[in-house]
Amino acid sequence: QVQLVESGGGLVQAGGSLRLSCAASGRTFSRSTMGWFRQAPGKEREFVAAINWIGNSTYYAEVVKGRFNISRDNTKNSLYLQMNSLKPEDTAVYYCAARSSAVLAALTSTYLYAYWGQGTHVTVSS
């Protein structure tokens, strides 16, 4: 059974930092594009960041560029999201997602990610 399990969410003050982790099991994602999405209450799920299979190319939504950093450790089958300078508008449930291949097209589309975690809550207070 394939599982993606996020951790590291919580409550933080504006300007603070959090590091999200995503542990994969059931199959290896070392050759897969992976990403982070988020969904705020009453809003659609939106793209946050993505990383290619080898980890040397990263992609970010404009609203998080320069504040968030995505990384991966294929030896641990894990994905990470370092979030700095957090803002109240970053409050959301954050989801780890993985594709079944290394394809990099349409990174912002939720439909092209085959595997999803259950999400971890991030709340940023003002």
Backbone as CSV, one residue per row, in Angstrom:
resi,resn,N_x,N_y,N_z,CA_x,CA_y,CA_z,C_x,C_y,C_z
1,GLN,0.845,-1.197,0.000,0.000,0.000,0.000,0.878,1.243,0.000
2,VAL,0.617,2.120,-0.947,1.402,3.338,-1.050,0.859,4.375,-0.068
3,GLN,1.761,4.958,0.684,1.357,5.995,1.632,2.315,7.166,1.588
4,LEU,1.749,8.357,1.685,2.511,9.578,1.885,2.018,10.173,3.198
5,VAL,2.906,10.382,4.126,2.515,10.879,5.438,3.259,12.167,5.729
6,GLU,2.478,13.251,5.876,3.067,14.553,6.181,3.192,14.743,7.682
7,SER,4.145,15.551,8.073,4.318,15.944,9.472,4.989,17.308,9.517
8,GLY,4.960,17.914,10.699,5.656,19.186,10.889,4.763,20.409,10.913
9,GLY,3.478,20.230,10.681,2.576,21.371,10.735,2.360,21.834,12.165
10,GLY,1.689,22.950,12.298,1.412,23.471,13.629,1.035,24.930,13.595
11,LEU,1.067,25.540,14.778,0.724,26.953,14.937,2.014,27.754,15.082
12,VAL,2.124,28.816,14.307,3.328,29.646,14.360,2.919,31.106,14.177
13,GLN,3.671,31.987,14.753,3.397,33.415,14.583,3.904,33.904,13.228
14,ALA,3.295,34.949,12.753,3.741,35.554,11.502,5.227,35.901,11.592
15,GLY,5.944,35.603,10.531,7.379,35.810,10.507,8.176,34.589,10.923
16,GLY,7.505,33.598,11.460,8.172,32.395,11.911,8.411,31.392,10.812
17,SER,8.918,30.232,11.210,9.272,29.190,10.255,8.729,27.836,10.696
18,LEU,8.501,26.998,9.713,8.134,25.604,9.936,8.797,24.764,8.859
19,ARG,9.063,23.512,9.192,9.596,22.576,8.193,8.675,21.379,8.112
20,LEU,8.072,21.205,6.958,7.190,20.071,6.729,7.996,18.914,6.156
21,SER,7.604,17.713,6.546,8.231,16.499,6.008,7.148,15.601,5.431
22,CYS,7.536,14.819,4.463,6.628,13.847,3.856,7.396,12.542,3.700
23,ALA,6.927,11.518,4.387,7.571,10.211,4.315,6.744,9.295,3.434
24,ALA,7.387,8.715,2.444,6.701,7.831,1.512,7.006,6.379,1.837
25,SER,6.025,5.542,1.651,6.214,4.106,1.845,5.358,3.354,0.842
26,GLY,5.693,2.108,0.636,4.912,1.280,-0.281,5.482,1.226,-1.688
27,ARG,6.238,2.222,-2.060,6.949,2.228,-3.325,7.993,3.340,-3.252
28,THR,8.950,3.279,-4.123,9.953,4.333,-4.157,9.524,5.431,-5.115
29,PHE,9.787,6.658,-4.724,9.485,7.804,-5.568,10.760,8.484,-6.048
30,SER,11.849,7.756,-6.007,13.135,8.355,-6.355,13.220,8.764,-7.822
31,ARG,12.315,8.240,-8.656,12.284,8.629,-10.072,11.036,9.416,-10.410
32,SER,10.408,10.007,-9.404,9.143,10.710,-9.602,9.239,12.179,-9.249
33,THR,8.521,12.984,-10.009,8.327,14.382,-9.623,7.441,14.419,-8.385
34,MET,7.794,15.280,-7.435,6.998,15.411,-6.220,6.708,16.872,-5.955
35,GLY,5.684,17.119,-5.153,5.329,18.504,-4.906,4.543,18.693,-3.626
36,TRP,4.329,19.955,-3.311,3.489,20.365,-2.189,2.349,21.223,-2.717
37,PHE,1.178,20.975,-2.194,0.002,21.793,-2.466,-0.577,22.225,-1.126
38,ARG,-1.475,23.184,-1.170,-2.158,23.595,0.056,-3.592,23.977,-0.251
39,GLN,-4.400,23.869,0.780,-5.816,24.229,0.628,-6.278,24.974,1.868
40,ALA,-6.656,26.212,1.667,-7.189,27.037,2.741,-8.699,26.825,2.821
41,PRO,-9.292,27.095,3.982,-10.735,26.920,4.137,-11.515,27.690,3.091
42,GLY,-12.424,26.996,2.422,-13.256,27.642,1.421,-12.593,27.903,0.093
43,LYS,-11.380,27.438,-0.076,-10.648,27.672,-1.324,-10.251,26.355,-1.973
44,GLU,-9.894,26.438,-3.245,-9.433,25.253,-3.949,-7.989,24.930,-3.579
45,ARG,-7.641,23.682,-3.786,-6.269,23.270,-3.542,-5.357,23.962,-4.553
46,GLU,-4.242,24.491,-4.078,-3.351,25.231,-4.964,-1.920,24.727,-4.865
47,PHE,-1.230,24.892,-5.952,0.167,24.494,-6.042,1.047,25.389,-5.178
48,VAL,2.011,24.765,-4.508,2.974,25.510,-3.704,4.378,25.382,-4.295
49,ALA,4.822,24.134,-4.482,6.181,23.918,-4.975,6.306,22.503,-5.528
50,ALA,7.291,22.316,-6.400,7.555,20.991,-6.951,9.050,20.821,-7.156
51,ILE,9.465,19.567,-7.270,10.881,19.261,-7.429,11.026,18.072,-8.369
52,ASN,12.050,18.113,-9.204,12.247,16.994,-10.121,12.828,15.791,-9.385
53,TRP,12.912,14.667,-10.080,13.246,13.417,-9.418,14.622,13.425,-8.790
54,ILE,15.561,14.124,-9.412,16.927,14.098,-8.901,17.145,15.185,-7.850
55,GLY,16.234,16.153,-7.791,16.315,17.168,-6.761,17.102,18.408,-7.119
56,ASN,17.454,18.567,-8.388,18.260,19.733,-8.759,17.477,20.799,-9.511
57,SER,16.185,20.600,-9.659,15.321,21.621,-10.255,14.082,21.789,-9.393
58,THR,13.806,23.030,-9.016,12.665,23.319,-8.155,11.787,24.396,-8.778
59,TYR,10.531,24.382,-8.405,9.532,25.273,-8.991,8.614,25.750,-7.872
60,TYR,8.255,27.032,-7.904,7.479,27.613,-6.814,6.338,28.472,-7.332
61,ALA,5.268,28.498,-6.556,4.231,29.484,-6.809,4.805,30.856,-6.471
62,GLU,4.351,31.862,-7.192,4.883,33.208,-6.990,4.710,33.680,-5.550
63,VAL,3.631,33.297,-4.928,3.324,33.812,-3.588,4.250,33.250,-2.505
64,VAL,4.993,32.189,-2.820,5.900,31.616,-1.815,7.369,31.723,-2.233
65,LYS,7.608,32.155,-3.458,8.970,32.226,-3.976,9.821,33.139,-3.100
66,GLY,10.997,32.649,-2.737,11.895,33.410,-1.888,11.681,33.171,-0.404
67,ARG,10.574,32.535,-0.043,10.282,32.247,1.369,10.285,30.748,1.665
68,PHE,9.870,29.945,0.696,9.777,28.497,0.873,10.881,27.811,0.079
69,ASN,11.306,26.654,0.579,12.314,25.863,-0.131,11.913,24.392,-0.096
70,ILE,11.803,23.789,-1.266,11.461,22.382,-1.365,12.731,21.575,-1.587
71,SER,12.792,20.422,-0.940,13.947,19.540,-1.114,13.503,18.097,-0.934
72,ARG,14.381,17.184,-1.284,14.045,15.769,-1.153,15.296,14.983,-0.795
73,ASP,15.071,13.831,-0.186,16.149,12.902,0.102,15.697,11.544,-0.406
74,ASN,16.181,11.175,-1.563,15.737,9.923,-2.181,16.220,8.697,-1.417
75,THR,17.267,8.839,-0.639,17.730,7.697,0.156,16.752,7.388,1.285
76,LYS,15.972,8.413,1.662,14.972,8.237,2.718,13.552,8.230,2.172
77,ASN,13.437,8.327,0.845,12.113,8.359,0.219,11.257,9.464,0.843
78,SER,11.869,10.636,1.012,11.219,11.728,1.737,11.288,13.045,0.988
79,LEU,10.307,13.885,1.285,10.177,15.211,0.693,10.041,16.216,1.831
80,TYR,10.562,17.428,1.606,10.536,18.443,2.652,10.088,19.788,2.095
81,LEU,9.556,20.620,2.987,9.223,21.994,2.623,9.616,22.890,3.800
82,GLN,10.658,23.659,3.609,11.068,24.645,4.602,10.324,25.937,4.323
83,MET,9.579,26.399,5.315,8.753,27.587,5.140,9.253,28.670,6.092
84,ASN,9.713,29.772,5.541,10.223,30.900,6.318,9.358,32.134,6.088
85,SER,9.498,33.102,6.965,8.761,34.368,6.851,7.277,34.109,6.607
86,LEU,6.721,33.239,7.416,5.336,32.842,7.220,4.379,34.005,7.442
87,LYS,3.295,33.990,6.673,2.273,35.029,6.735,0.935,34.381,7.088
88,PRO,0.011,35.153,7.640,-1.312,34.580,7.948,-1.975,33.945,6.720
89,GLU,-1.725,34.490,5.549,-2.331,33.931,4.340,-1.719,32.598,3.922
90,ASP,-0.682,32.163,4.598,-0.122,30.826,4.355,-0.882,29.752,5.131
91,THR,-1.812,30.170,5.968,-2.609,29.214,6.731,-3.398,28.311,5.799
92,ALA,-3.221,27.001,5.977,-3.869,26.029,5.086,-3.511,24.624,5.548
93,VAL,-4.149,23.664,4.935,-3.711,22.278,5.045,-2.731,22.033,3.908
94,TYR,-1.572,21.536,4.244,-0.521,21.306,3.253,-0.455,19.817,2.916
95,TYR,-0.430,19.542,1.616,-0.443,18.172,1.123,0.830,17.861,0.342
96,CYS,1.358,16.706,0.595,2.454,16.152,-0.183,1.850,15.366,-1.354
97,ALA,2.459,15.470,-2.517,1.934,14.771,-3.685,3.082,14.216,-4.516
98,ALA,2.805,13.112,-5.185,3.832,12.486,-6.006,3.241,12.016,-7.325
99,ARG,4.033,12.146,-8.354,3.628,11.606,-9.642,4.171,10.192,-9.773
100,SER,3.668,9.491,-10.754,4.142,8.129,-10.985,5.319,8.113,-11.951
101,SER,5.744,9.306,-12.390,6.867,9.387,-13.314,7.628,10.683,-13.074
102,ALA,8.655,10.893,-13.887,9.498,12.086,-13.764,9.018,13.242,-14.635
103,VAL,7.833,13.109,-15.200,7.305,14.160,-16.078,7.182,15.478,-15.324
104,LEU,7.619,16.567,-15.976,7.591,17.876,-15.338,6.530,18.810,-15.910
105,ALA,5.756,18.365,-16.882,4.741,19.232,-17.481,3.607,19.507,-16.499
106,ALA,3.036,20.688,-16.629,1.838,21.059,-15.852,2.003,20.778,-14.361
107,LEU,3.042,21.301,-13.792,3.348,21.018,-12.388,2.268,21.489,-11.439
108,THR,1.517,22.523,-11.826,0.527,23.086,-10.927,-0.793,22.322,-10.947
109,SER,-0.924,21.355,-11.841,-2.178,20.625,-11.978,-2.263,19.482,-10.986
110,THR,-3.315,19.483,-10.166,-3.485,18.406,-9.195,-3.763,17.070,-9.882
111,TYR,-4.305,17.116,-11.076,-4.736,15.891,-11.752,-3.576,15.000,-12.155
112,LEU,-2.390,15.564,-12.274,-1.255,14.781,-12.739,-0.427,14.197,-11.605
113,TYR,-0.911,14.342,-10.385,-0.249,13.721,-9.238,-1.096,12.521,-8.807
114,ALA,-0.503,11.357,-8.828,-1.259,10.123,-8.581,-1.390,9.785,-7.105
115,TYR,-0.489,10.306,-6.300,-0.443,9.931,-4.889,-0.489,11.187,-4.024
116,TRP,-1.283,11.088,-2.937,-1.479,12.233,-2.049,-1.423,11.791,-0.593
117,GLY,-0.889,12.667,0.234,-0.960,12.451,1.664,-2.270,12.961,2.225
118,GLN,-2.438,12.794,3.523,-3.664,13.227,4.184,-3.619,14.705,4.578
119,GLY,-2.452,15.281,4.548,-2.327,16.701,4.842,-1.903,16.986,6.274
120,THR,-1.259,18.125,6.440,-0.879,18.599,7.767,-1.272,20.071,7.880
121,HIS,-1.838,20.437,9.021,-2.368,21.791,9.206,-1.255,22.764,9.563
122,VAL,-1.284,23.888,8.901,-0.389,24.992,9.227,-1.249,26.217,9.513
123,THR,-1.065,26.776,10.689,-1.796,27.985,11.067,-0.802,29.066,11.430
124,VAL,-0.917,30.205,10.784,-0.023,31.330,11.033,-0.847,32.452,11.648
125,SER,-0.505,32.802,12.863,-1.242,33.854,13.563,-0.586,35.216,13.328
126,SER,-1.418,36.234,13.332,-0.899,37.597,13.075,-0.498,38.290,14.361
